[in-house]
Amino acid sequence: MDKAIPKIGFIGMSLALKCRDLVRPRKDILDEVGIEPGSTILDFGCGPGSYIVPVMRLIGKDGKVYALDIHPRAMQKVKSIASKFSFSNVATICSDCATGLPDKEIDVVLLYDIFHMLSEKNNVLLELHRVLKDNGLLSFSDHHMKEEKIVSALETSKLFTLQKKNRWTYSFVKKPATRAFS
């Protein structure tokens, strides 16, 4: 089971991410994903909510965002953003893996810059596979990992297959349920 980083670490991370967002706006990343209006999105490992506003602009009032993170301060930050912008279709999930969502609920999972830190990678992939719709997309990015490690980790699970390598992200599609991790 993963643990939340200390408060000072979360604050430092949040500041670093704000600087990152100035250099490479989150909208540029999301443009690669092809998110449609009305989509249901899971931002797994949402941190301080860097993607909330740009995702909401893409999905509109008919879409839904679930922001999941292990850190309670992340949940507070996401709730603050949702309140500030009057987003009524943003929900938070404080967890290290289990989403509590129904099967096949999600159109797109954003799995950005968190995978390298997960202690239970296989359990997370199983959960993401479960909640993704059959035509769902897993958008993956982790600058701490090399391309071959990313592709290998996801394809070895037998849950996802690489659809496309984009400039900033990798798009994986959900495979039909079979025997995972054989």
C-alpha angles and dihedrals in degrees: 000000000000123000131220115255117248118274093255090050091052091050091049092048091049092053092048090051092051089056090047090052091055090056096041113018114218089235089067090056094046093049087071093056100062097225111186129213110269094027124145111230133192113201099198110199092011095175111186093350103263092158100044099090097041091045091049090052088055100044099037127198093317094059130078133219125202111194113198127188137145093228118087090208089060089055091050091050094049091048089050091052092047091050094046092053095035092241106167093176099067119100128183128219118193104205144113094225121338112086099188087220124136120260115277094009101129131076097188133015118201108208102176129166095336108085095085089058098050116108093193100045095156093051090050092050090049091051093047091049090051096052097041118095115243090261091039125137129223109206108200134188130158117161089194091068132065120235096254091052092049095049093042094050094051099039094043087061088064086218100096139029128202111257099174142351109223129188095267105009144036120231115215124184125213117256120215112269112274132136106321125204095014 
